[in-house]
Amino acid sequence: MKNTSFESIVISWLMQDGWQIFVPILDHGHQTDLLISDGPNYYRVQVKTLDASGDAHIVQNRWENSDVDVVIFFARNSNWGYLTPAFEEQERPLNHQGHRKFMQNKKDFLREFHQL
């Protein structure tokens, strides 16, 4: 249930920021947890939860051959997460250049989200 609660948190933060949020009823391998829109543009978002002990934690590409735009990682056992454009490599460290670390609060998340 904690994975679902992180999706709900992201939905809440993005709605409060003015985004339209669509939640797929059935994924069918599209690897899309959320579809978000600022009006003219749509983005596919994947929300992942992980047990990470630090910023150098290696994450696996679980969205290969999909159209995911953004992946949001939440550290289940801590108070931080990372935002990243979907990458093509099989794996990467969380602290890879271009990934955005955020503390698990709306202000920090939105600041980093807008930097993507």
Protein Blocks (a to p, Z undefined) as FASTA:
>chain_A
ZZmmmmmmmmmmmmmnopacdddfblnlnopabdcdehjaccdddddddddfbfklccdd
fkghiabfbdcdddfkbcbdcdddddfbfbdcfklghiacddddfklmmmmmmmZZ
